[in-house]
Amino acid sequence: MKHVYADHAATTRPAPEAVQAMLPYVADGFGNPSSVHTRGEAARDAVESARIEVARLMAAQPEEIVFTASGSEANNLALKGIAASTDGTRRRIVVSAIEHPSVLATARHLEARGHALTVVPVQANGRLDPDELGETLGDDVALVSVMALNNETGVTQPLEDIGARVKACGALFHVDAVQAPGKLALHVDGWNADLVSIAAHKFGGVPGAAALFVRRRTRLVPLVHGGRQERGRRAGTENLPAIVAMGVAAVQARTALATGEPERIADLGERLLAALLMRIADTRLNGDLNQRAGGIVNVCFAGVDGEALLHELDRAGVIVSTGSACSSGETGPSHVLTAMGLTAEDAHASVRFSLGRESTAEDVEYIAEVTPPIVERLRALSGPALGKSA
C-alpha cells in the first residue's frame, strides 16, 4: 500500500538540511545565548544568524524579528501586546471571521476585558471585501488582524488594499502569515503591515520556533516578563536548536519561491481537484478557485461524514485533515466554512488535502484513485446515494 502525506498545511516534514544544522546545538554545541562566555557567544551568533535569514524571508530588518515558540504565541503577542499598549482613545480590535483560533480566541479574550471587537464577515468565496472592511474602521481602532492565506481553504486576502485602508484610519495592521512562507512572497512593506506572524514547522523547520515581525517604533507590551531576551519583547531562553533550523528553513523557503516550487505544487493541486470533481459526483471546492494557494484543496463531498472519510483515507495510506490542526477535537463544524455560508452538514462533509514539497504526480493519482470508492461506500452507508463515481 502506498503512503501519501497530504496534510502539509498542518505541519511539514523538517527539511534534512534544517535537521542537520540543528543537531550540533542539541549535542555538544549547546549554550545559553545570554551567557557571556565563549559557548554563550557562539549560541548568540547562531541565533542572530538565523534572525538575519528570517528577516530576509520577511523582507524586514533583523532587529524587527522577535522569536517565539509558536505561531499561536506570535499571534497572541501581536494582539495582546498592542492592546496593552494602546491609550484610551483606541480600544477596538478588528478581525475577520475566518481567522485562526489563536487570533479569534485572543480577540474574544480582549473583548471580555473591555476592548471592543468587530468581526468582519467574508464572502462565499472566503475573501474579505475591502470596502466592507473599510466601513468598519474608525479612529477608535487599535489593531486590525487579517491572515495572509487561510489554513483551511488556502484562500488569499487582498492585503495591499486592506493594509492601505488600515493605515488611512491610523490603526496598526497585523497579518497572520503562518501559512505563507514558501507559498507566496511576504511583503511587509507592500502590505503596510506593522506585525506579521510565521511559524517554522509550516515551511520545513521544526516545532518550537516561530517569529513575529514588529515594525520599528511599534509599541508592544511583552507577554512574558523576566528577561531581556529579544530586546525585552519576549523573556526566556531562546530555543537554540529550533531557531537554527528555522534559519535554514527560511533560506529554503526563499529558494522555493525563486525556483517556482509554489507553481509546481499548485499545478499538482489543480490536477487533484480536477480529478476529484470529475470522478466523484456532488463534490465541490470550498473557496475561491483562483485567489488561493493551489496546494490546499478543501473539498465538500456532499452526504459524507468528513471524519469518517478522513479515517478511511488514513487506512488507505492517505493522510488528510478536516480543518485546522489547532481545532482538532472540536465537535462543531469548521468556523471558516460556516463563515463562508456552508451549512453545518456541508462543513462536516468537507476534507482538506494540502500538498507540499514532497508531493508528486503519483501521489495525486493515488489520492484520486482511492478516494472515489471510499466516498461511494460511505454514502451508501449513510443513506440514498447522491451520485455515482465516474
Residue pairs with C-beta under 8 A, 6 or more apart in sequence:
1 316
1 317
2 317
2 362
2 363
2 366
3 317
3 318
3 319
4 317
4 318
4 319
4 359
4 363
4 366
4 367
5 13
5 319
5 356
5 358
6 318
6 319
6 320
6 353
6 354
6 355
6 359
6 363
6 367
7 319
7 320
7 321
7 325
7 352
7 354
8 295
8 354
8 355
8 356
8 359
9 151
9 152
9 154
9 179
9 202
9 296
9 321
9 352
9 354
10 321
10 325
10 354
11 201
11 202
11 207
11 325
12 201
12 202
12 203
12 204
12 356
12 357
13 204
13 356
13 358
14 201
14 204
14 205
14 206
14 245
14 249
15 204
15 205
15 248
15 249
15 252
17 248
17 252
18 204
18 205
18 206
18 245
18 246
18 248
18 249
18 252
19 206
19 245
21 244
21 245
21 247
21 248
22 206
22 241
22 242
22 244
22 245
22 248
23 241
25 31
25 43
25 46
25 240
25 241
25 244
26 241
29 42
29 43
29 46
30 39
30 43
30 240
31 39
31 40
31 42
31 43
31 240
32 39
32 40
32 43
32 237
33 40
33 43
33 44
33 46
33 47
33 229
33 237
33 238
33 240
34 40
34 44
34 227
34 228
34 229
34 237
35 41
35 43
43 240
46 240
46 243
46 244
47 67
47 238
47 240
47 243
47 244
48 62
49 244
49 247
50 243
50 244
50 246
50 247
50 248
50 250
51 62
51 65
51 67
51 243
51 247
52 62
52 247
53 247
53 248
53 250
53 251
54 65
54 198
54 211
54 246
54 247
54 250
55 61
55 62
55 64
55 65
56 250
56 254
57 181
57 186
57 198
57 250
57 251
57 253
57 254
58 65
58 186
58 188
58 196
58 198
58 211
58 213
59 185
59 186
59 187
59 188
59 189
60 188
60 196
60 213
61 216
63 216
63 231
64 213
64 214
64 215
64 216
65 211
65 212
65 213
65 214
66 74
66 77
66 211
66 212
66 213
66 214
66 230
66 231
66 233
66 234
67 209
67 210
67 211
67 230
67 234
67 238
67 239
67 243
67 246
68 74
68 77
68 210
68 211
68 212
68 234
69 208
69 209
69 210
69 239
70 199
70 207
70 208
70 210
71 100
71 102
71 176
71 178
71 197
71 198
71 199
71 202
71 210
72 100
72 102
72 326
73 210
73 223
74 178
74 197
74 198
74 199
74 210
74 211
74 212
75 100
75 102
75 103
75 106
75 145
75 174
75 176
75 178
75 197
76 102
76 106
76 223
77 212
77 220
77 222
77 223
77 233
77 234
78 143
78 145
78 174
78 195
78 197
78 212
78 220
79 93
79 103
79 106
79 107
79 110
79 143
79 145
79 174
80 106
80 109
80 110
80 221
80 223
81 220
81 221
81 222
81 223
81 233
82 142
82 143
82 172
82 174
82 195
82 218
82 219
82 220
83 93
83 110
83 115
83 142
83 143
84 221
85 219
85 220
85 221
86 142
86 143
89 139
89 140
90 139
90 140
90 141
90 142
90 170
90 171
91 114
91 115
91 116
91 140
91 142
92 115
92 116
92 117
92 118
92 138
92 140
92 141
92 142
93 107
93 110
93 111
93 115
93 116
93 117
93 118
93 141
93 142
93 143
93 144
93 145
94 117
94 118
94 120
94 133
94 136
94 137
94 141
94 143
94 144
94 145
94 171
95 103
95 104
95 107
95 117
95 118
95 119
95 120
95 144
95 145
95 146
96 119
96 120
96 121
96 122
96 128
96 133
96 145
96 146
96 147
96 157
97 119
97 120
97 121
97 122
97 335
97 339
98 122
98 126
98 147
98 150
98 152
98 335
98 336
98 339
98 340
99 107
99 145
99 146
99 147
99 176
100 147
100 151
100 176
100 178
100 324
100 326
101 324
101 326
101 327
102 176
102 326
103 145
103 147
103 176
104 119
104 335
107 117
107 119
107 145
108 117
110 117
111 117
115 142
116 140
118 136
120 128
120 132
120 133
120 136
121 132
121 339
122 128
122 129
122 339
122 340
123 129
123 340
124 340
124 341
125 155
125 287
125 288
125 291
125 340
126 150
126 153
126 155
126 286
126 287
126 288
126 292
126 336
126 340
127 155
127 156
127 157
127 158
127 288
127 291
128 146
128 157
128 158
128 162
130 158
130 161
130 162
130 165
133 144
133 146
133 162
133 165
134 165
137 144
137 165
137 166
137 168
137 169
137 171
138 169
139 169
139 170
141 166
141 169
141 170
141 171
142 171
142 172
143 171
143 172
143 173
143 174
144 162
144 166
144 171
144 172
144 173
144 174
145 173
145 174
145 175
145 176
146 157
146 159
146 162
146 173
146 174
146 175
146 176
147 157
147 175
147 176
147 177
147 178
147 179
148 156
148 157
148 159
148 175
148 176
148 177
148 179
148 180
148 184
148 186
149 155
149 156
149 157
149 177
149 179
149 180
149 183
149 184
149 292
149 293
149 296
150 156
150 179
150 287
150 292
150 336
151 178
151 179
151 296
151 324
152 286
152 296
152 298
152 323
152 324
152 334
152 336
152 337
152 352
153 286
153 287
153 292
153 296
153 298
153 336
153 337
153 340
153 352
154 179
154 287
154 292
154 293
154 294
154 295
154 296
154 297
154 298
154 354
155 287
155 288
155 291
155 292
156 184
156 291
156 292
156 293
159 175
159 187
159 190
159 191
159 193
160 187
160 190
160 191
160 192
162 173
162 191
163 173
163 190
163 191
163 192
163 193
164 192
166 172
166 173
166 192
167 173
167 192
172 194
172 195
172 218
173 191
173 192
173 193
173 194
173 195
174 193
174 194
174 195
174 196
174 197
175 188
175 191
175 193
175 195
175 196
175 197
176 197
177 186
177 196
177 197
177 198
178 197
178 198
178 199
178 202
178 210
179 202
179 293
179 296
180 186
180 198
181 198
181 202
181 203
181 250
181 253
182 202
182 203
182 204
182 252
182 253
182 256
182 257
182 261
182 262
182 357
183 262
183 265
183 293
183 295
184 257
184 262
184 293
185 257
186 196
186 198
188 196
188 213
188 215
193 213
193 215
194 214
194 215
194 218
195 212
195 213
195 214
195 215
195 218
195 220
196 212
196 213
197 210
197 211
197 212
197 213
198 210
198 211
198 213
199 205
199 209
199 210
199 211
200 206
200 207
200 208
200 209
200 210
200 211
200 242
200 245
200 246
200 249
201 207
201 209
203 249
203 250
203 252
203 253
204 248
204 249
204 252
204 253
204 357
205 242
205 245
205 246
205 248
205 249
205 250
206 241
206 242
206 245
206 246
207 242
208 239
208 242
209 239
209 242
209 243
209 245
209 246
210 246
211 246
214 220
214 233
220 233
222 232
222 233
222 234
222 235
223 234
224 234
224 235
224 236
225 235
226 235
226 236
227 235
227 236
227 237
228 235
229 235
229 236
229 237
229 238
230 238
256 262
256 357
261 357
262 293
262 294
262 295
265 294
265 295
265 355
265 356
265 357
265 359
266 293
266 294
266 295
267 294
268 294
268 295
268 355
268 359
268 360
268 361
268 363
268 364
269 294
269 295
269 296
269 297
269 353
269 355
270 294
271 361
271 364
272 297
272 353
272 355
272 364
272 367
272 368
273 285
273 297
273 299
275 364
275 365
275 367
275 368
276 283
276 297
276 299
276 367
276 368
276 371
277 283
277 284
277 285
278 390
279 368
279 371
279 372
279 389
279 390
280 301
280 371
280 372
280 375
280 376
280 387
280 389
280 390
281 386
281 387
281 388
281 389
281 390
282 301
282 302
282 303
282 386
282 387
283 299
283 300
283 301
283 302
283 375
284 299
284 300
284 302
285 297
285 298
285 299
285 300
286 298
286 299
286 300
286 337
286 340
286 342
286 350
287 298
287 340
295 354
295 355
295 356
295 359
296 352
296 353
296 354
296 355
297 352
297 353
297 354
297 355
298 337
298 350
298 351
298 352
298 353
299 350
299 351
299 352
299 353
300 342
300 346
300 347
300 349
300 350
301 309
301 349
301 350
301 351
301 375
302 346
302 349
302 386
303 349
303 379
303 382
303 383
303 386
304 349
304 375
304 378
304 379
304 382
305 348
305 349
305 378
305 382
306 322
306 348
306 349
306 350
306 351
307 322
307 348
308 378
309 351
309 374
309 375
309 378
310 320
310 321
310 322
310 351
312 374
312 377
312 378
313 319
313 320
313 351
313 367
313 370
313 371
313 374
314 320
316 370
316 374
317 366
317 370
318 366
318 367
318 370
318 371
320 351
320 352
320 353
320 354
321 351
321 352
321 354
322 334
322 350
322 351
322 352
323 334
323 336
323 337
323 350
323 352
324 334
324 336
327 334
327 335
332 344
333 342
333 344
333 347
333 348
334 342
334 347
334 350
337 346
337 347
337 350
338 344
338 347
342 350
353 367
355 363
355 364
372 389
372 390
373 389
375 389
376 385
376 388
376 389
379 385
379 386
